[in-house]
Amino acid sequence: MLQTFRATLRGDSLEWGEEVQRLFRDDRPVQVLVTILEEEPTQEKNGRGQRMAAVLEKLAQAQAFAGIDPVAWQRDVRQDRELPGRNE
């Protein structure tokens, strides 16, 4: 059975989280498969949020949604739909 645990790769060593340390207290060898997760740099994430906020501010100033009735929009979006397998 495959289980998923978080670890941080530093150089050629894995630093395991506490849940792994509790499960494997002895020094017996354990086979692992490691997948490297690509993460966006923090600076890029912050910049993207700031750009989004600026665009939303421009939309608000331009009153881009002034012609939309929010109550009618919500009513339209929340229309009941048939549930899969329950057509009876």
PDB file of N, CA, C and O in Angstrom:
ATOM      1  N   MET A   1       0.838  -1.179   0.000  1.00  0.00           N
ATOM      2  CA  MET A   1       0.000   0.000   0.000  1.00  0.00           C
ATOM      3  C   MET A   1       0.884   1.244   0.000  1.00  0.00           C
ATOM      4  O   MET A   1       1.829   1.347   0.783  1.00  0.00           O
ATOM      5  N   LEU A   2       0.570   2.179  -0.880  1.00  0.00           N
ATOM      6  CA  LEU A   2       1.332   3.420  -0.944  1.00  0.00           C
ATOM      7  C   LEU A   2       0.751   4.440   0.022  1.00  0.00           C
ATOM      8  O   LEU A   2      -0.465   4.615   0.099  1.00  0.00           O
ATOM      9  N   GLN A   3       1.619   5.103   0.748  1.00  0.00           N
ATOM     10  CA  GLN A   3       1.226   6.189   1.632  1.00  0.00           C
ATOM     11  C   GLN A   3       1.991   7.432   1.195  1.00  0.00           C
ATOM     12  O   GLN A   3       3.091   7.327   0.652  1.00  0.00           O
ATOM     13  N   THR A   4       1.427   8.586   1.426  1.00  0.00           N
ATOM     14  CA  THR A   4       2.071   9.836   1.037  1.00  0.00           C
ATOM     15  C   THR A   4       2.472  10.608   2.284  1.00  0.00           C
ATOM     16  O   THR A   4       1.672  10.795   3.200  1.00  0.00           O
ATOM     17  N   PHE A   5       3.723  11.051   2.305  1.00  0.00           N
ATOM     18  CA  PHE A   5       4.248  11.837   3.414  1.00  0.00           C
ATOM     19  C   PHE A   5       4.988  13.038   2.838  1.00  0.00           C
ATOM     20  O   PHE A   5       5.481  12.988   1.711  1.00  0.00           O
ATOM     21  N   ARG A   6       5.062  14.097   3.598  1.00  0.00           N
ATOM     22  CA  ARG A   6       5.797  15.287   3.160  1.00  0.00           C
ATOM     23  C   ARG A   6       7.229  15.227   3.688  1.00  0.00           C
ATOM     24  O   ARG A   6       7.487  14.789   4.809  1.00  0.00           O
ATOM     25  N   ALA A   7       8.143  15.683   2.840  1.00  0.00           N
ATOM     26  CA  ALA A   7       9.546  15.775   3.223  1.00  0.00           C
ATOM     27  C   ALA A   7      10.156  16.935   2.450  1.00  0.00           C
ATOM     28  O   ALA A   7       9.618  17.376   1.434  1.00  0.00           O
ATOM     29  N   THR A   8      11.280  17.418   2.946  1.00  0.00           N
ATOM     30  CA  THR A   8      12.014  18.475   2.261  1.00  0.00           C
ATOM     31  C   THR A   8      13.363  17.913   1.848  1.00  0.00           C
ATOM     32  O   THR A   8      14.077  17.334   2.666  1.00  0.00           O
ATOM     33  N   LEU A   9      13.710  18.085   0.581  1.00  0.00           N
ATOM     34  CA  LEU A   9      14.992  17.611   0.068  1.00  0.00           C
ATOM     35  C   LEU A   9      16.017  18.718   0.236  1.00  0.00           C
ATOM     36  O   LEU A   9      15.857  19.812  -0.306  1.00  0.00           O
ATOM     37  N   ARG A  10      17.069  18.430   0.986  1.00  0.00           N
ATOM     38  CA  ARG A  10      18.170  19.383   1.171  1.00  0.00           C
ATOM     39  C   ARG A  10      19.443  18.662   0.739  1.00  0.00           C
ATOM     40  O   ARG A  10      19.917  17.742   1.405  1.00  0.00           O
ATOM     41  N   GLY A  11      19.978  19.105  -0.389  1.00  0.00           N
ATOM     42  CA  GLY A  11      21.145  18.416  -0.932  1.00  0.00           C
ATOM     43  C   GLY A  11      20.748  17.012  -1.337  1.00  0.00           C
ATOM     44  O   GLY A  11      19.892  16.828  -2.202  1.00  0.00           O
ATOM     45  N   ASP A  12      21.375  16.007  -0.708  1.00  0.00           N
ATOM     46  CA  ASP A  12      21.028  14.619  -1.020  1.00  0.00           C
ATOM     47  C   ASP A  12      20.317  13.934   0.148  1.00  0.00           C
ATOM     48  O   ASP A  12      20.289  12.706   0.221  1.00  0.00           O
ATOM     49  N   SER A  13      19.745  14.720   1.059  1.00  0.00           N
ATOM     50  CA  SER A  13      19.047  14.154   2.219  1.00  0.00           C
ATOM     51  C   SER A  13      17.598  14.620   2.259  1.00  0.00           C
ATOM     52  O   SER A  13      17.285  15.753   1.891  1.00  0.00           O
ATOM     53  N   LEU A  14      16.722  13.731   2.710  1.00  0.00           N
ATOM     54  CA  LEU A  14      15.319  14.076   2.908  1.00  0.00           C
ATOM     55  C   LEU A  14      15.083  14.354   4.382  1.00  0.00           C
ATOM     56  O   LEU A  14      15.487  13.570   5.241  1.00  0.00           O
ATOM     57  N   GLU A  15      14.429  15.470   4.675  1.00  0.00           N
ATOM     58  CA  GLU A  15      14.038  15.791   6.049  1.00  0.00           C
ATOM     59  C   GLU A  15      12.552  15.489   6.160  1.00  0.00           C
ATOM     60  O   GLU A  15      11.722  16.190   5.582  1.00  0.00           O
ATOM     61  N   TRP A  16      12.224  14.445   6.904  1.00  0.00           N
ATOM     62  CA  TRP A  16      10.842  13.978   7.009  1.00  0.00           C
ATOM     63  C   TRP A  16      10.085  14.760   8.064  1.00  0.00           C
ATOM     64  O   TRP A  16      10.673  15.264   9.021  1.00  0.00           O
ATOM     65  N   GLY A  17       8.783  14.857   7.882  1.00  0.00           N
ATOM     66  CA  GLY A  17       7.918  15.499   8.859  1.00  0.00           C
ATOM     67  C   GLY A  17       7.715  14.608  10.073  1.00  0.00           C
ATOM     68  O   GLY A  17       8.149  13.456  10.089  1.00  0.00           O
ATOM     69  N   GLU A  18       7.057  15.145  11.084  1.00  0.00           N
ATOM     70  CA  GLU A  18       6.864  14.422  12.344  1.00  0.00           C
ATOM     71  C   GLU A  18       6.063  13.142  12.182  1.00  0.00           C
ATOM     72  O   GLU A  18       6.318  12.172  12.895  1.00  0.00           O
ATOM     73  N   GLU A  19       5.079  13.106  11.245  1.00  0.00           N
ATOM     74  CA  GLU A  19       4.248  11.913  11.106  1.00  0.00           C
ATOM     75  C   GLU A  19       5.087  10.709  10.699  1.00  0.00           C
ATOM     76  O   GLU A  19       4.785   9.590  11.113  1.00  0.00           O
ATOM     77  N   VAL A  20       6.128  10.905   9.903  1.00  0.00           N
ATOM     78  CA  VAL A  20       7.001   9.806   9.496  1.00  0.00           C
ATOM     79  C   VAL A  20       7.864   9.382  10.675  1.00  0.00           C
ATOM     80  O   VAL A  20       8.084   8.189  10.885  1.00  0.00           O
ATOM     81  N   GLN A  21       8.345  10.330  11.430  1.00  0.00           N
ATOM     82  CA  GLN A  21       9.194  10.014  12.575  1.00  0.00           C
ATOM     83  C   GLN A  21       8.434   9.192  13.605  1.00  0.00           C
ATOM     84  O   GLN A  21       9.025   8.342  14.271  1.00  0.00           O
ATOM     85  N   ARG A  22       7.126   9.432  13.747  1.00  0.00           N
ATOM     86  CA  ARG A  22       6.326   8.645  14.691  1.00  0.00           C
ATOM     87  C   ARG A  22       6.092   7.233  14.164  1.00  0.00           C
ATOM     88  O   ARG A  22       6.095   6.279  14.941  1.00  0.00           O
ATOM     89  N   LEU A  23       5.889   7.086  12.854  1.00  0.00           N
ATOM     90  CA  LEU A  23       5.589   5.773  12.279  1.00  0.00           C
ATOM     91  C   LEU A  23       6.805   4.862  12.200  1.00  0.00           C
ATOM     92  O   LEU A  23       6.693   3.657  12.425  1.00  0.00           O
ATOM     93  N   PHE A  24       7.950   5.418  11.886  1.00  0.00           N
ATOM     94  CA  PHE A  24       9.148   4.613  11.674  1.00  0.00           C
ATOM     95  C   PHE A  24      10.219   4.995  12.690  1.00  0.00           C
ATOM     96  O   PHE A  24      11.187   5.681  12.358  1.00  0.00           O
ATOM     97  N   ARG A  25      10.042   4.555  13.906  1.00  0.00           N
ATOM     98  CA  ARG A  25      10.984   4.911  14.981  1.00  0.00           C
ATOM     99  C   ARG A  25      12.269   4.087  14.917  1.00  0.00           C
ATOM    100  O   ARG A  25      13.315   4.533  15.388  1.00  0.00           O
ATOM    101  N   ASP A  26      12.195   2.891  14.340  1.00  0.00           N
ATOM    102  CA  ASP A  26      13.405   2.068  14.261  1.00  0.00           C
ATOM    103  C   ASP A  26      14.214   2.456  13.020  1.00  0.00           C
ATOM    104  O   ASP A  26      13.783   3.286  12.221  1.00  0.00           O
ATOM    105  N   ASP A  27      15.377   1.852  12.874  1.00  0.00           N
ATOM    106  CA  ASP A  27      16.273   2.210  11.770  1.00  0.00           C
ATOM    107  C   ASP A  27      16.195   1.240  10.600  1.00  0.00           C
ATOM    108  O   ASP A  27      17.126   1.168   9.798  1.00  0.00           O
ATOM    109  N   ARG A  28      15.102   0.495  10.486  1.00  0.00           N
ATOM    110  CA  ARG A  28      15.002  -0.464   9.375  1.00  0.00           C
ATOM    111  C   ARG A  28      14.870   0.299   8.057  1.00  0.00           C
ATOM    112  O   ARG A  28      14.264   1.370   8.016  1.00  0.00           O
ATOM    113  N   PRO A  29      15.434  -0.248   6.983  1.00  0.00           N
ATOM    114  CA  PRO A  29      15.335   0.429   5.686  1.00  0.00           C
ATOM    115  C   PRO A  29      13.906   0.398   5.147  1.00  0.00           C
ATOM    116  O   PRO A  29      13.192  -0.593   5.302  1.00  0.00           O
ATOM    117  N   VAL A  30      13.506   1.484   4.520  1.00  0.00           N
ATOM    118  CA  VAL A  30      12.175   1.601   3.931  1.00  0.00           C
ATOM    119  C   VAL A  30      12.355   2.148   2.517  1.00  0.00           C
ATOM    120  O   VAL A  30      13.012   3.171   2.324  1.00  0.00           O
ATOM    121  N   GLN A  31      11.768   1.465   1.523  1.00  0.00           N
ATOM    122  CA  GLN A  31      11.837   1.968   0.155  1.00  0.00           C
ATOM    123  C   GLN A  31      10.877   3.136  -0.004  1.00  0.00           C
ATOM    124  O   GLN A  31       9.760   3.111   0.513  1.00  0.00           O
ATOM    125  N   VAL A  32      11.321   4.155  -0.719  1.00  0.00           N
ATOM    126  CA  VAL A  32      10.472   5.316  -0.968  1.00  0.00           C
ATOM    127  C   VAL A  32      10.538   5.687  -2.444  1.00  0.00           C
ATOM    128  O   VAL A  32      11.527   5.408  -3.122  1.00  0.00           O
ATOM    129  N   LEU A  33       9.487   6.310  -2.928  1.00  0.00           N
ATOM    130  CA  LEU A  33       9.461   6.937  -4.245  1.00  0.00           C
ATOM    131  C   LEU A  33       9.355   8.431  -3.998  1.00  0.00           C
ATOM    132  O   LEU A  33       8.527   8.866  -3.196  1.00  0.00           O
ATOM    133  N   VAL A  34      10.164   9.212  -4.661  1.00  0.00           N
ATOM    134  CA  VAL A  34      10.181  10.650  -4.421  1.00  0.00           C
ATOM    135  C   VAL A  34       9.750  11.380  -5.690  1.00  0.00           C
ATOM    136  O   VAL A  34      10.281  11.130  -6.772  1.00  0.00           O
ATOM    137  N   THR A  35       8.789  12.277  -5.548  1.00  0.00           N
ATOM    138  CA  THR A  35       8.342  13.129  -6.642  1.00  0.00           C
ATOM    139  C   THR A  35       8.688  14.565  -6.286  1.00  0.00           C
ATOM    140  O   THR A  35       8.309  15.049  -5.219  1.00  0.00           O
ATOM    141  N   ILE A  36       9.396  15.240  -7.157  1.00  0.00           N
ATOM    142  CA  ILE A  36       9.763  16.630  -6.904  1.00  0.00           C
ATOM    143  C   ILE A  36       8.591  17.516  -7.321  1.00  0.00           C
ATOM    144  O   ILE A  36       8.153  17.474  -8.470  1.00  0.00           O
ATOM    145  N   LEU A  37       8.088  18.314  -6.389  1.00  0.00           N
ATOM    146  CA  LEU A  37       6.988  19.238  -6.659  1.00  0.00           C
ATOM    147  C   LEU A  37       7.566  20.575  -7.088  1.00  0.00           C
ATOM    148  O   LEU A  37       8.390  21.157  -6.383  1.00  0.00           O
ATOM    149  N   GLU A  38       7.137  21.057  -8.235  1.00  0.00           N
ATOM    150  CA  GLU A  38       7.604  22.360  -8.690  1.00  0.00           C
ATOM    151  C   GLU A  38       6.745  23.432  -8.048  1.00  0.00           C
ATOM    152  O   GLU A  38       5.521  23.420  -8.181  1.00  0.00           O
ATOM    153  N   GLU A  39       7.374  24.341  -7.364  1.00  0.00           N
ATOM    154  CA  GLU A  39       6.657  25.422  -6.701  1.00  0.00           C
ATOM    155  C   GLU A  39       7.030  26.741  -7.355  1.00  0.00           C
ATOM    156  O   GLU A  39       8.173  26.950  -7.760  1.00  0.00           O
ATOM    157  N   GLU A  40       6.047  27.627  -7.451  1.00  0.00           N
ATOM    158  CA  GLU A  40       6.320  28.956  -7.971  1.00  0.00           C
ATOM    159  C   GLU A  40       7.108  29.732  -6.924  1.00  0.00           C
ATOM    160  O   GLU A  40       6.856  29.589  -5.727  1.00  0.00           O
ATOM    161  N   PRO A  41       8.045  30.540  -7.356  1.00  0.00           N
ATOM    162  CA  PRO A  41       8.743  31.381  -6.381  1.00  0.00           C
ATOM    163  C   PRO A  41       7.742  32.277  -5.653  1.00  0.00           C
ATOM    164  O   PRO A  41       6.786  32.766  -6.256  1.00  0.00           O
ATOM    165  N   THR A  42       7.963  32.486  -4.375  1.00  0.00           N
ATOM    166  CA  THR A  42       7.058  33.291  -3.559  1.00  0.00           C
ATOM    167  C   THR A  42       6.893  34.688  -4.137  1.00  0.00           C
ATOM    168  O   THR A  42       5.801  35.256  -4.101  1.00  0.00           O
ATOM    169  N   GLN A  43       7.962  35.232  -4.662  1.00  0.00           N
ATOM    170  CA  GLN A  43       7.906  36.579  -5.221  1.00  0.00           C
ATOM    171  C   GLN A  43       6.919  36.632  -6.390  1.00  0.00           C
ATOM    172  O   GLN A  43       6.171  37.600  -6.525  1.00  0.00           O
ATOM    173  N   GLU A  44       6.913  35.599  -7.233  1.00  0.00           N
ATOM    174  CA  GLU A  44       5.997  35.571  -8.376  1.00  0.00           C
ATOM    175  C   GLU A  44       4.552  35.458  -7.904  1.00  0.00           C
ATOM    176  O   GLU A  44       3.665  36.080  -8.488  1.00  0.00           O
ATOM    177  N   LYS A  45       4.300  34.669  -6.851  1.00  0.00           N
ATOM    178  CA  LYS A  45       2.946  34.541  -6.311  1.00  0.00           C
ATOM    179  C   LYS A  45       2.442  35.889  -5.812  1.00  0.00           C
ATOM    180  O   LYS A  45       1.304  36.271  -6.084  1.00  0.00           O
ATOM    181  N   ASN A  46       3.290  36.609  -5.080  1.00  0.00           N
ATOM    182  CA  ASN A  46       2.888  37.912  -4.549  1.00  0.00           C
ATOM    183  C   ASN A  46       2.621  38.894  -5.676  1.00  0.00           C
ATOM    184  O   ASN A  46       1.646  39.644  -5.620  1.00  0.00           O
ATOM    185  N   GLY A  47       3.457  38.903  -6.687  1.00  0.00           N
ATOM    186  CA  GLY A  47       3.277  39.810  -7.810  1.00  0.00           C
ATOM    187  C   GLY A  47       1.985  39.532  -8.554  1.00  0.00           C
ATOM    188  O   GLY A  47       1.307  40.460  -8.994  1.00  0.00           O
ATOM    189  N   ARG A  48       1.640  38.262  -8.696  1.00  0.00           N
ATOM    190  CA  ARG A  48       0.411  37.901  -9.395  1.00  0.00           C
ATOM    191  C   ARG A  48      -0.805  38.399  -8.624  1.00  0.00           C
ATOM    192  O   ARG A  48      -1.761  38.887  -9.227  1.00  0.00           O
ATOM    193  N   GLY A  49      -0.782  38.282  -7.310  1.00  0.00           N
ATOM    194  CA  GLY A  49      -1.892  38.767  -6.487  1.00  0.00           C
ATOM    195  C   GLY A  49      -2.045  40.274  -6.574  1.00  0.00           C
ATOM    196  O   GLY A  49      -3.160  40.793  -6.623  1.00  0.00           O
ATOM    197  N   GLN A  50      -0.923  40.969  -6.593  1.00  0.00           N
ATOM    198  CA  GLN A  50      -0.968  42.427  -6.707  1.00  0.00           C
ATOM    199  C   GLN A  50      -1.505  42.852  -8.069  1.00  0.00           C
ATOM    200  O   GLN A  50      -2.260  43.819  -8.167  1.00  0.00           O
ATOM    201  N   ARG A  51      -1.113  42.126  -9.126  1.00  0.00           N
ATOM    202  CA  ARG A  51      -1.633  42.452 -10.466  1.00  0.00           C
ATOM    203  C   ARG A  51      -3.134  42.206 -10.520  1.00  0.00           C
ATOM    204  O   ARG A  51      -3.875  42.990 -11.113  1.00  0.00           O
ATOM    205  N   MET A  52      -3.583  41.116  -9.901  1.00  0.00           N
ATOM    206  CA  MET A  52      -5.017  40.813  -9.896  1.00  0.00           C
ATOM    207  C   MET A  52      -5.787  41.904  -9.154  1.00  0.00           C
ATOM    208  O   MET A  52      -6.850  42.328  -9.607  1.00  0.00           O
ATOM    209  N   ALA A  53      -5.261  42.358  -8.024  1.00  0.00           N
ATOM    210  CA  ALA A  53      -5.924  43.416  -7.260  1.00  0.00           C
ATOM    211  C   ALA A  53      -6.009  44.700  -8.084  1.00  0.00           C
ATOM    212  O   ALA A  53      -7.022  45.399  -8.040  1.00  0.00           O
ATOM    213  N   ALA A  54      -4.957  45.012  -8.831  1.00  0.00           N
ATOM    214  CA  ALA A  54      -4.961  46.223  -9.658  1.00  0.00           C
ATOM    215  C   ALA A  54      -6.010  46.123 -10.766  1.00  0.00           C
ATOM    216  O   ALA A  54      -6.709  47.096 -11.048  1.00  0.00           O
ATOM    217  N   VAL A  55      -6.123  44.959 -11.390  1.00  0.00           N
ATOM    218  CA  VAL A  55      -7.117  44.765 -12.451  1.00  0.00           C
ATOM    219  C   VAL A  55      -8.524  44.871 -11.880  1.00  0.00           C
ATOM    220  O   VAL A  55      -9.391  45.497 -12.490  1.00  0.00           O
ATOM    221  N   LEU A  56      -8.765  44.270 -10.724  1.00  0.00           N
ATOM    222  CA  LEU A  56     -10.088  44.355 -10.097  1.00  0.00           C
ATOM    223  C   LEU A  56     -10.433  45.796  -9.728  1.00  0.00           C
ATOM    224  O   LEU A  56     -11.586  46.212  -9.846  1.00  0.00           O
ATOM    225  N   GLU A  57      -9.442  46.546  -9.288  1.00  0.00           N
ATOM    226  CA  GLU A  57      -9.662  47.960  -8.967  1.00  0.00           C
ATOM    227  C   GLU A  57     -10.058  48.741 -10.221  1.00  0.00           C
ATOM    228  O   GLU A  57     -10.952  49.587 -10.173  1.00  0.00           O
ATOM    229  N   LYS A  58      -9.391  48.455 -11.344  1.00  0.00           N
ATOM    230  CA  LYS A  58      -9.743  49.129 -12.603  1.00  0.00           C
ATOM    231  C   LYS A  58     -11.164  48.770 -13.028  1.00  0.00           C
ATOM    232  O   LYS A  58     -11.908  49.634 -13.492  1.00  0.00           O
ATOM    233  N   LEU A  59     -11.546  47.503 -12.872  1.00  0.00           N
ATOM    234  CA  LEU A  59     -12.912  47.092 -13.212  1.00  0.00           C
ATOM    235  C   LEU A  59     -13.933  47.826 -12.348  1.00  0.00           C
ATOM    236  O   LEU A  59     -14.987  48.236 -12.834  1.00  0.00           O
ATOM    237  N   ALA A  60     -13.614  47.987 -11.067  1.00  0.00           N
ATOM    238  CA  ALA A  60     -14.528  48.688 -10.166  1.00  0.00           C
ATOM    239  C   ALA A  60     -14.658  50.156 -10.564  1.00  0.00           C
ATOM    240  O   ALA A  60     -15.760  50.705 -10.560  1.00  0.00           O
ATOM    241  N   GLN A  61     -13.553  50.786 -10.904  1.00  0.00           N
ATOM    242  CA  GLN A  61     -13.588  52.194 -11.309  1.00  0.00           C
ATOM    243  C   GLN A  61     -14.357  52.382 -12.614  1.00  0.00           C
ATOM    244  O   GLN A  61     -15.033  53.394 -12.800  1.00  0.00           O
ATOM    245  N   ALA A  62     -14.254  51.409 -13.514  1.00  0.00           N
ATOM    246  CA  ALA A  62     -14.949  51.500 -14.800  1.00  0.00           C
ATOM    247  C   ALA A  62     -16.411  51.076 -14.686  1.00  0.00           C
ATOM    248  O   ALA A  62     -17.157  51.143 -15.662  1.00  0.00           O
ATOM    249  N   GLN A  63     -16.817  50.643 -13.502  1.00  0.00           N
ATOM    250  CA  GLN A  63     -18.179  50.153 -13.258  1.00  0.00           C
ATOM    251  C   GLN A  63     -18.568  49.102 -14.299  1.00  0.00           C
ATOM    252  O   GLN A  63     -19.649  49.147 -14.887  1.00  0.00           O
ATOM    253  N   ALA A  64     -17.648  48.153 -14.507  1.00  0.00           N
ATOM    254  CA  ALA A  64     -17.827  47.131 -15.533  1.00  0.00           C
ATOM    255  C   ALA A  64     -19.035  46.239 -15.276  1.00  0.00           C
ATOM    256  O   ALA A  64     -19.596  45.672 -16.214  1.00  0.00           O
ATOM    257  N   PHE A  65     -19.435  46.110 -14.035  1.00  0.00           N
ATOM    258  CA  PHE A  65     -20.543  45.219 -13.699  1.00  0.00           C
ATOM    259  C   PHE A  65     -21.791  45.978 -13.253  1.00  0.00           C
ATOM    260  O   PHE A  65     -22.693  45.392 -12.655  1.00  0.00           O
ATOM    261  N   ALA A  66     -21.846  47.260 -13.536  1.00  0.00           N
ATOM    262  CA  ALA A  66     -22.967  48.090 -13.086  1.00  0.00           C
ATOM    263  C   ALA A  66     -24.289  47.655 -13.711  1.00  0.00           C
ATOM    264  O   ALA A  66     -25.341  47.826 -13.094  1.00  0.00           O
ATOM    265  N   GLY A  67     -24.258  47.101 -14.915  1.00  0.00           N
ATOM    266  CA  GLY A  67     -25.487  46.698 -15.591  1.00  0.00           C
ATOM    267  C   GLY A  67     -25.993  45.325 -15.195  1.00  0.00           C
ATOM    268  O   GLY A  67     -27.000  44.858 -15.728  1.00  0.00           O
ATOM    269  N   ILE A  68     -25.314  44.677 -14.272  1.00  0.00           N
ATOM    270  CA  ILE A  68     -25.706  43.326 -13.856  1.00  0.00           C
ATOM    271  C   ILE A  68     -26.438  43.401 -12.524  1.00  0.00           C
ATOM    272  O   ILE A  68     -25.926  43.960 -11.554  1.00  0.00           O
ATOM    273  N   ASP A  69     -27.634  42.835 -12.484  1.00  0.00           N
ATOM    274  CA  ASP A  69     -28.405  42.767 -11.239  1.00  0.00           C
ATOM    275  C   ASP A  69     -27.887  41.568 -10.445  1.00  0.00           C
ATOM    276  O   ASP A  69     -28.071  40.431 -10.882  1.00  0.00           O
ATOM    277  N   PRO A  70     -27.242  41.784  -9.289  1.00  0.00           N
ATOM    278  CA  PRO A  70     -26.643  40.673  -8.553  1.00  0.00           C
ATOM    279  C   PRO A  70     -27.661  39.630  -8.093  1.00  0.00           C
ATOM    280  O   PRO A  70     -27.342  38.442  -8.043  1.00  0.00           O
ATOM    281  N   VAL A  71     -28.870  40.052  -7.761  1.00  0.00           N
ATOM    282  CA  VAL A  71     -29.898  39.102  -7.315  1.00  0.00           C
ATOM    283  C   VAL A  71     -30.318  38.208  -8.478  1.00  0.00           C
ATOM    284  O   VAL A  71     -30.443  36.994  -8.316  1.00  0.00           O
ATOM    285  N   ALA A  72     -30.535  38.802  -9.647  1.00  0.00           N
ATOM    286  CA  ALA A  72     -30.915  38.018 -10.824  1.00  0.00           C
ATOM    287  C   ALA A  72     -29.781  37.091 -11.238  1.00  0.00           C
ATOM    288  O   ALA A  72     -30.022  35.945 -11.620  1.00  0.00           O
ATOM    289  N   TRP A  73     -28.537  37.582 -11.164  1.00  0.00           N
ATOM    290  CA  TRP A  73     -27.382  36.757 -11.521  1.00  0.00           C
ATOM    291  C   TRP A  73     -27.298  35.540 -10.606  1.00  0.00           C
ATOM    292  O   TRP A  73     -27.108  34.418 -11.075  1.00  0.00           O
ATOM    293  N   GLN A  74     -27.439  35.763  -9.296  1.00  0.00           N
ATOM    294  CA  GLN A  74     -27.348  34.656  -8.350  1.00  0.00           C
ATOM    295  C   GLN A  74     -28.479  33.656  -8.575  1.00  0.00           C
ATOM    296  O   GLN A  74     -28.258  32.447  -8.517  1.00  0.00           O
ATOM    297  N   ARG A  75     -29.674  34.147  -8.830  1.00  0.00           N
ATOM    298  CA  ARG A  75     -30.816  33.266  -9.084  1.00  0.00           C
ATOM    299  C   ARG A  75     -30.538  32.401 -10.317  1.00  0.00           C
ATOM    300  O   ARG A  75     -30.832  31.205 -10.319  1.00  0.00           O
ATOM    301  N   ASP A  76     -29.974  33.005 -11.359  1.00  0.00           N
ATOM    302  CA  ASP A  76     -29.669  32.284 -12.590  1.00  0.00           C
ATOM    303  C   ASP A  76     -28.591  31.228 -12.352  1.00  0.00           C
ATOM    304  O   ASP A  76     -28.702  30.104 -12.840  1.00  0.00           O
ATOM    305  N   VAL A  77     -27.554  31.588 -11.606  1.00  0.00           N
ATOM    306  CA  VAL A  77     -26.450  30.668 -11.342  1.00  0.00           C
ATOM    307  C   VAL A  77     -26.901  29.497 -10.477  1.00  0.00           C
ATOM    308  O   VAL A  77     -26.424  28.378 -10.663  1.00  0.00           O
ATOM    309  N   ARG A  78     -27.799  29.729  -9.549  1.00  0.00           N
ATOM    310  CA  ARG A  78     -28.212  28.699  -8.602  1.00  0.00           C
ATOM    311  C   ARG A  78     -29.429  27.898  -9.052  1.00  0.00           C
ATOM    312  O   ARG A  78     -30.068  27.246  -8.227  1.00  0.00           O
ATOM    313  N   GLN A  79     -29.758  27.931 -10.322  1.00  0.00           N
ATOM    314  CA  GLN A  79     -30.886  27.135 -10.796  1.00  0.00           C
ATOM    315  C   GLN A  79     -30.625  25.665 -10.500  1.00  0.00           C
ATOM    316  O   GLN A  79     -29.500  25.179 -10.615  1.00  0.00           O
ATOM    317  N   ASP A  80     -31.700  24.962 -10.111  1.00  0.00           N
ATOM    318  CA  ASP A  80     -31.563  23.537  -9.826  1.00  0.00           C
ATOM    319  C   ASP A  80     -31.212  22.785 -11.098  1.00  0.00           C
ATOM    320  O   ASP A  80     -31.768  23.033 -12.168  1.00  0.00           O
ATOM    321  N   ARG A  81     -30.276  21.861 -10.950  1.00  0.00           N
ATOM    322  CA  ARG A  81     -29.886  21.008 -12.062  1.00  0.00           C
ATOM    323  C   ARG A  81     -30.217  19.566 -11.710  1.00  0.00           C
ATOM    324  O   ARG A  81     -30.283  19.206 -10.535  1.00  0.00           O
ATOM    325  N   GLU A  82     -30.425  18.741 -12.734  1.00  0.00           N
ATOM    326  CA  GLU A  82     -30.671  17.326 -12.482  1.00  0.00           C
ATOM    327  C   GLU A  82     -29.394  16.692 -11.953  1.00  0.00           C
ATOM    328  O   GLU A  82     -28.300  16.975 -12.442  1.00  0.00           O
ATOM    329  N   LEU A  83     -29.540  15.839 -10.960  1.00  0.00           N
ATOM    330  CA  LEU A  83     -28.392  15.130 -10.427  1.00  0.00           C
ATOM    331  C   LEU A  83     -28.125  13.900 -11.280  1.00  0.00           C
ATOM    332  O   LEU A  83     -29.068  13.246 -11.724  1.00  0.00           O
ATOM    333  N   PRO A  84     -26.864  13.573 -11.518  1.00  0.00           N
ATOM    334  CA  PRO A  84     -26.540  12.408 -12.339  1.00  0.00           C
ATOM    335  C   PRO A  84     -27.132  11.129 -11.742  1.00  0.00           C
ATOM    336  O   PRO A  84     -27.019  10.887 -10.540  1.00  0.00           O
ATOM    337  N   GLY A  85     -27.759  10.319 -12.589  1.00  0.00           N
ATOM    338  CA  GLY A  85     -28.317   9.045 -12.143  1.00  0.00           C
ATOM    339  C   GLY A  85     -29.626   9.171 -11.398  1.00  0.00           C
ATOM    340  O   GLY A  85     -30.103   8.186 -10.834  1.00  0.00           O
ATOM    341  N   ARG A  86     -30.222  10.348 -11.377  1.00  0.00           N
ATOM    342  CA  ARG A  86     -31.475  10.546 -10.628  1.00  0.00           C
ATOM    343  C   ARG A  86     -32.554  11.166 -11.513  1.00  0.00           C
ATOM    344  O   ARG A  86     -33.248  12.096 -11.101  1.00  0.00           O
ATOM    345  N   ASN A  87     -32.687  10.652 -12.715  1.00  0.00           N
ATOM    346  CA  ASN A  87     -33.649  11.195 -13.674  1.00  0.00           C
ATOM    347  C   ASN A  87     -35.058  10.673 -13.453  1.00  0.00           C
ATOM    348  O   ASN A  87     -35.964  11.042 -14.200  1.00  0.00           O
ATOM    349  N   GLU A  88     -35.269   9.846 -12.474  1.00  0.00           N
ATOM    350  CA  GLU A  88     -36.570   9.197 -12.274  1.00  0.00           C
ATOM    351  C   GLU A  88     -37.581  10.119 -11.677  1.00  0.00           C
ATOM    352  O   GLU A  88     -38.722   9.718 -11.449  1.00  0.00           O
TER     353      GLU A  88
END
